[in-house]
Amino acid sequence: MIANFDGQGDSGEVYEIIYQDIDQKYLDFDTPEELKDFIYDGIEKLVDSYGGDWVNNDGGYGNFNINVRNMTIDGNYYQRTVDSYDWQESNLFN
């Protein structure tokens, strides 16, 4: 199962859940809301445990590959950040 998520501005969502069978063939069926909520909470806990914040300010996005058979998870998380700098009367050449 692959869960894709995205968030910003105090909200986020798991916007896509992709199911695959043991042979990596795609399965097509609707995801129950309870499972979506469970996955959302799991992603939030995992990202938070590493100091990330995918739902506030500019937020973040990523995906998690959940291997139910092996009970493992692989994932990618990208946080959007904005840095600003202000230089006042700095020398152009040293």
N, C-alpha and C positions, 0 to 999 in steps of 0.2 A: 504494500500500500504506500502510495506517495501522497503526502499532504503538502500542498503549496499554500503559503500564507503571506499576508501583506497587511501593514497597518501604518497609521500616522494620525496625528491630531486627536489623540485620546480614544482611538478605536482601532480595532483590527479584526480580521476575519481569516478563517481558513476558507479560501475561495475555490479550492479544487481538491478533490480526493480521487486518486486514480487507483484502481484495484487491478492486480495482476495475479494470475494463478501461478502454480509452481513452475510452469514452463515459460513464464514471462509474457503470457498472452493476456491482453486486456479484457477485463470483465466489465460489463455495463449494468449497473443497478444503482438505485437511489440510496443515499446515505441517510440513515435515521438521524434526527436532530440530536438525540442523546449521544451518538457516536461523534458527531461534529463537536459537541460541547466538550466531550472527554478529550478529544484530540487538541482542541483549542487550549484547554487547561494544561495539558501536558506540554505543549509548545511554550506556553507562557512560563511555566515553572522551569523548564530547561533553559530557555533564553535568559530568564532572570537569574538563574544560578551562576551564569557566567558574566553577569553585570550588564547584560544587554537590555534594551528597552524598545520593543518593536511596535508599540502602540502609541507612544507619546511623541509630541513635537514632530520632527520629520520622520520618525518611525524607522521601520526596517522591513525586511522581507526575507523569504528563504523557502526551503523545502526540507521535509524530513521523509526518509525512506524507512518505513516501519516493516521489519521482517517478522511477521507473526510466528512463523514456523520456528525460527531460531531465537525469537524473543530478543532481537537487537534493533538498534536504531542508528541510522547514519543521517547526517544532516548538514545543511549549509545555512548560515545566517549572515545577513548583510545589514549593517546599521547605517542609516542615512545621517550624516552629520554636516553641520555648517560651522566652519571656523572663520573668524574674521580677525584681521590685523590692522593696526593703524600705525603708520610711520609718520613722525612729525620731524621735519627738517633734518632728515638723515643725510649723510654724505653720499652722494651718488658714486664717487670713486674714493677708494681709501688711499 
